[in-house]
């Protein structure tokens, strides 16, 4: 639903909000922050500031569903707000947009704002379950070609959204350091595996999907209603130990290769904010099978993808020491997904699985068809055979200690104010 909150002519009285690269007034993402010694609570990003929703709920400036939504977001997680579904979230957005754009409210609103650089950001929700999908078809094809050049995609890929259940307890907010993990690794010429720090540490460029609302156990989510369960998106880096993965993944898939850390950006860019950036799902190539009926909805095919551009950059320790800026490794569209987010949700619940508020879905690595849009070093460096050359002369086949990896994203559409997601970053520390 596109309304006055998306109006490109709408501006804020708050200095620095208008023209902000990520958080103009057209965005208003949700998150959890703390200021000083005060407890964490819900907030909304606006420019370089954060609006305190707990404080806003005490002002009398809200009423009805907007008041209920702000109260639900006043605690240490956004789970209560996510449980309410889209309607109260939309009403709160419209009221906050008015309060931050109408100068008549400036005097009352200014005390509720905190500078973002003086705050600590936390995970936006308590994540009960985390599921990682594999819907980036170019990534699946690129990786498949490394091991099965004549048959890169397995037969089920174009019939079912592939996914696996990940580890929710090790999902952390952007900025959390990554300690190089250990695991069993086996060299091709070795007789037996050894326990060692990974030598093939990689990143995976993904989007995170935050679930809102509920469905009782045993009750599927129809594809036509799946969009209602998508509270918003964030950036997600599913760090991977490729050498550990190569030894352990058959027959059941990743385990220690991926459960040591998953990094997400701290702000949930809501489904409401993303409404102007909906685009048609890319058509399937001729000859590809049509999705089964439970995965096919015409409205979803017409507007189930997002006009979001994703970037990956690296800054090595040497680059930091020389004050060199991060170097872009890749850039590509988030629309490079074979399945839509709604199809992921519908498939996840078709067997009656209950999806709960605050659950997190990863899209899987989103890559492009060409090297400039690859979403992992495994692809960029062809499994170590062709390392990436950095401006400093350093090379990277895989991540080394001291490397900082930064994901960023930007939603753009003609005639609309672009919005962003904030940074999703982490720095590699030595194994312990």
Buried (B, 14 or more C-beta within 10 A) or exposed (E): EEEEBBBEEBBBBBEBBBEBEBBBBBBBBBBBBBBEEEEBBBBBBBBBBBBBBBBBBEBEBBEEBBBBBBBBBBBBBBBBBBBBBBEBBBBBBBBBBBBBBEEEBEEEBEEBBBEBEEBEBBBBBBBBBBBBBBBBBBBBBBBBBEEEEEEBBEEEBBEEBBBBEBBBEBBBBBBBEBBBBBBBBBEEEEEEBEEEBBBBBBBBBBBBBBBBBBBEEEEBBBBBBBBBBBBBBBBBBBBBBBBBBBBBBEEEBBBBBBBBBBBBBBBBBBBBBBBBBBBEBBEBEEEEEEBEEBBBBEEBBEBBBBBBBBBBBBBBBBBBEEEBEBBEBBBBBBBBBBBBBBBBBBBBBBEEBBBBBBBBBBBBBBBBEEBEBBBBBBBBBBBBEEBBEBEEEBEBBBBBBBBBBBBBBBBBBEEBBBBBBBBBBBBBEEEE
